[in-house]
Amino acid sequence: MEFVGENLKGCTPPGPPLPPQSFSCKKTAKTLFGEITLPWGVCINSAAPVNLRPDYPNYGPTEGTWPTLAACKAACK
């Protein structure tokens, strides 16, 4: 029996390519105890539910949109 994982090196999954990601800076979050200000900015995927759904735990407004995590970290302090 052949181990399938060995054949996956360098393979791209079938199907359409994934959409490009972007990152946003978050400095506040909704918690069980109310809205809090984070001690430093946190970069998260702009499409994460925590950014899009006000009923989602840790929801909070975000600032900016950067094409890479590194660019977001440089701007989000």
Beta strands, then each sheet from edge to edge (+ up, - down):
strand 1: 23-31
strand 2: 34-45
strand 3: 62-66
sheet 1: 2+ 1- 3+
end
